[in-house]
Amino acid sequence: MPAGAEAILTGLAGIRPHPDGSRTIHPQPVAAGNISIHGLSYRGHSVDVTITTENCQVSVDGRRLSPGPDGTILAVPPRS
């Protein structure tokens, strides 16, 4: 993956894969404009992330997810 794309996915969008197979998302707000990532495929799931100056939305397979107390969203649970 090019370094610029990786910086956006893991930095600004806060998308993090974990050794247990889970993927968390902790998006960072943008100062101006917006960022949309649609159809990011991970372990058979489609992940969408939209970040604006006012809010962040994360959906997995079309279902909008809510952040936990620290702002992190468990987008894909660990492998069973």
C-alpha positions, 0 to 999 in steps of 0.5 A: 500500500502506498505510504499516503494511503496508509497514512490516511487509513491508519492515521486520519481514519484511525483504522487498526487491524489487530492480531486477533482478527478484529478491526477497530476504528477511531477516526480523527476530525478534519479541520476542513472538508471531508474524507469518505472511504467506501467499500473497504473490504475486510474479512468478508465485511464492507466498511464505510467511514465518513469524516467531516468537520462536524462528525464521523460515521462508520458503517459495516455492511450498511449498519451504522455503528456507535463509538465506545466511551473512548471514541473507538468503534469495534468494526469487525469482532475478533475471530471466534 
